[in-house]
Amino acid sequence: MGQRPSIAYVIDPRFPGGTSSAIAQELRVTSRMADVTVHAVASQMFSGTDIAPQLKRTLADLGLNVIWDRPAIAADMVVIHNPTFLKFQKTWNARIIARQVVVVTHENFLRPGRIEAFDVASCLGLIDRCAFALRKTIAPISAYNRRTVSDWLAQNPVCQWNVLARDWFNICDFPILAPNRSPRDRRGRHSRPGFEKFPALEDMDRCFPDHAARNVILGGDTYLETGPQRPHWEIHSFRAIEIADYFAMIDFMVYFTAPTWRESFGRVLAEAIAAGKVVISDAGTASAFGQAVVAAKPSEVDAIIGHFVAHPAEYRRHVLKAQARLADFSAQAFGKMLQEVLSAPVGVAA
């Protein structure tokens, strides 16, 4: 491309948790590579106008203003993050003109059991009807997320969208901290609130037992409101404590979700790896990070933690190897991927 490209982001900036964090990190890269504008959609998914704090800080740092509900949006590339913000919309009156439109799929299209996670056809249809572009592309954020997209498209062959060959991954440029040389059985989990984010209570009890030295639950708003009563759990509401303080309390991040739901990327796992922790999760969620995350079932967590506590040298080796894997999700790696997408000739699969 002979000149600096333009990229317009179309987002609902009120998303809590991973979506807004991912966009914030991405903007720091794309604003160095292109002329960036940020267009906010006041969808029916959220109320109010409060922008997610992590995104608000980044926008201020970069001097980017948020343009709310502009009727016409034009750029070389229009990036629409997390199309689920349209799932409660019957109409969307935006007009988008672009060389290419990229829809980044932060949410899996299918849940475990191949159940549709949301009305995908409606969301994509609203975008398709609003956008005039030479190429329209779905961009999965991980291998697991890609499988759900591919399986959904196979079930819905009338949906004519390209699928990006590369993952539009979350940038994971977190401060790298050294692992504890003498790890203890100090366990924690961190996520935004939501029933889908937590496994069944019996699995929580397996993962966070009373014989552990510490059990820290950050984002446990539901437990604070309705129980259960577990004196050996230290429960904090979402954002109640600084994330650095949370990581200082634990040596193991144990992360399982409801069996009917699965993370599309697992940004909090990468954050824990960078903080020097051994991370344990289900095989599907762990797959985004290869062997950097220990794949297990809740019933296996005790034995895994016991082994690492008894063998601190292995704990350290595992964490250092896992941290090296995060280079695949660096800002530099993302910038390289984006440049290839921007440079791809129109009509050629990116």
Disulfide bonds with the S-S distance in Angstrom:
none
